[in-house]
Amino acid sequence: MIKNMNVLVVDIGGTHVKVFANGRDAHREFESGPELTPKRMVSGVSKLVADWKYDVVSIGYPGPVLRDRPVSEPWNLGKGWVGFNFEAAFKCPVKVLNDAAMQALGSYKRGKMLFLGLGTGLGSALIVDGIVEPMELGHLPYKKATFEDYIGVRGLAKYGKKKWRSYVADAVERLIAAIEPDEVVLGGGNIKKLKELPSGCRFGDNANAFLGGLRLWQKSGARGNFTNAKRRPRKRKQSPFNSPNETKRSRV
């Protein structure tokens, strides 16, 4: 963290906007929803943290982001996010990151980590040696639709918990085989509906989004210090994508 910098972290969700800052013991929040526009978000945040001092802002946005700007409107919030000038609104430097990527950054420990957020849809991000790459794995084809249709809330409602859990385990296994991460972190509000963790995973915490927002303002060299990124040797095992006579590397 740049010395003496006060960072305000804003995590925008479909039901709540949560805010946190370094040096604070707890977060604050207010309700969001389909009427929440970026102007209303900024106004709500400014009122909520009127007694806080901050120099910069990190925003976790529920959608794709390019160069600190949303590139599409969120389906569960109001309109006006694309093209909105967050720095002018907050009157300070602002970094915007996909919300799953921000939680991934806060969950990161080392090497190559895949983050999957089990929420309304399927959030996803990959971090390699401290470099964050937001992804849209939920839109990839799976069975008769997409991963998101089976392991997002639509799949949970349509198939029930038992079948949904089997789809989550299968999807995770397939993505591990394809991406070959050192570890997988499962986050999002629906992880509490899992009876057990799929093989090769650990649970994340939604609060890690706040840590990710703080880490956004660390210098690249400082990020290398906390990542301790080292690749581990991987055993070889059969992949669900290959024939019985083929093998590919996978996570231990």
N, C-alpha and C positions, 0 to 999 in steps of 0.2 A: 504494500500500500504506500502511496506517496505520503511522505511524512506530514502529519497534521491535517490531512485531508478528511473532511466530513462527507461521507457518501450516503445519499438517500436512495434506498432500493424500493422500487415500486413493482409489485407483482400483480399483473392484471388477469383476473379470472372471470369466468362466466357468471359467477354468483357474488364474488367479493373482489375488492381491490385491497391488497395488503401492503403496508409500508413498514420499513425498518431502517435503522441507521446504525452505523458503528458507534459503540459507546452506549447503546440503549439495551435495556434488559428484556424488553418485550416489543412485539409488533403492534400496530394499530390497523384497523380495517373499517371499510364501509361497503355497503352493498353495491353491486354493479347490475348487470342485466341488459336487456335489449334497448334500453333508452340511454345507455351510457355512451356518450360521444367523447372524443379526446378533450374537448374544452371542459366538459363536465368532470372528466377524470382529473384534469389539472386543478380545477377549482376545488374538487373534493379533497384532493391530496393536500393542497395548499392550506385549506382550513384545518385539516386533521393534524398537520405538523407545524402549525403556526408558531409553536413554542420550541421548535427544533432549529438548529443551525446546520446548513449543509452547503457544500461547495460545488458538488457535482451530483448527477442523478443517473441511476441505472434503471432501465425499464424492461421487465419481462413481458413480452407481447404474445398473445395467443394466435400466432400466425407467422407466415414467412417474413423474414426481414432481410434487407440488403442495404449495406452501408448506413446502418443506424436508422433506416426508414422502413416502415411496413410496406409490403408490396401487394397486399390484398386485404380486403375488409374482413373482419372477423364475423362469422355467421351468427354468433350469439350476443353481439353487442350492437351499439348504434353505428352510424356511418360517419365518415370523415377522417378516418385514421390514415389513409394513404395520402401522402403529401403534407400531412400536418407537421408544423415546425415546433418540435418539442423544446428545443433550446430557447427559442423566442418566448415560448409560454412559461417555462420555468426560470428563464433569465439566468441560465448557467449552462455549462457543458453537460450534454446528455449522451449516454450510450444506450442503444436499444438492441435487444437480443431476443430471439425466440424464447418463449417461456420454458420449454423443455430443455433447450440448450443452457439456459441460465441455471436451472436445477441440476443439470448434468455437471456443469462447471463446479458447483458447490459440492457435488458428490465425489468428485474426481480425486484419486489417490496416486495413480501411476500408470505408465504404459499406454495401452490401447483399451479404452473403456467405451462400451456401448450402453447408452441410457435409453430405457423405454418407459414412457409415462402412460400408465393405465388410467385414463380419465374418460372424458366425454368421447374422445377419439383415441388415437395412439400417437403420443408425442415421442419424438426420437432425436437423438443426437449422438455423434461419435467424437471422442476426444483422443487424439494421438499425440503423445509427448507434450501435453499442455495446450495443443492447438484444437480449438473447438470447431466442429463442422455440424451445423444444424442439418437435419435430414427430414424427409417426408416418407418414411417407410410405411406408414399407415395406408398410403395410397397405392402400394404395390399390389398386384393381383394375388389373390389367395382363395383357393377353392372356387366358388362361383361368384365371388365379388372381390373385396380387398381385405387386407389384414384388419383395417379399422372397422369394417362391417361385422367382423366376427369377434374381435376382442375389445372393441369400444363399447359404449353404453347400449348401442343398438343391438349388438350381439348378446350382451348380458340380458337384455329385456326379451329378446326373441328366443334364445336357446335355454335360458335358465342358468343358475350358478354352476351346476355340475358339468354341463356340456361346455359352458364358457371357460371353466378352468382347464378343461382338456385342450381347448383351442389355444389358450394362452401358453400352455406348456409346449404344444406343437409349434406354434409360431416362434417362440423363443428358441427352440431347438434348431429350427430352420435358419433363423437369422444368425445364430452363433456359427452354424456351419458355413454360412455365406461370408460373414464378415471376419470371423476368427479373432474376436477380442480377447484380451487377457482377462477381463471380467465384465459382467453385465450387472447394471444397477436397475432395479425396478422401482419406479416412483409413481406418483399420481394417487388420486383419492380411492381408486378401486383395488389397490394392493391389499387392503384390509379384508377383501372378500376372498382372497386366496387362502386355502387351508394350509398349503405348504409352498415353499419356494421351488420354482423349476430348477433343475440341476444347473450348477454353474453361475448362480445369481446371488445377489445380496439385496436386501431392502434398502431403499433410499428414504429420504424424509422430505416432505414439502418445505420444511424450514431451510433446507439446503439451497433453495432458490435465493434466499437472502445472502448466504455466504457467497454464492455465485455472483451476485450483483456487486458485492464488495471486491471480489477477486477480479472483476472486469477492469478495475482501475489500477491493478498491480502492473508494474513494468514487466516486460516479457522476461527479463532476467530473474525477477523475483518469483514469477510463476514457476520457473524451472526449479527453484528451491523447494516449493511445497509439493511439486509433482513427484519428485524423486523417480522420474520415469525410467524404468528399465524393462526390457522385454524378457520374459521368462521362456525357457525351453518348453515346447509343447509336445505332448505325446500325440501319436497318430491314432485315429479311430475312424470307423466307417461313418460317412456322412449320409444323412437322409436324402441328399440330392444325387448321390452316386449309385451306380450299380453295385451288387455284392462283390464284384471283383475289383472295384476301385476304392481308393482311400484318399482323404485329404486331411490336412492339419486341422485340429480343433483345440479348443481350450481344455486344459487339464481340469 
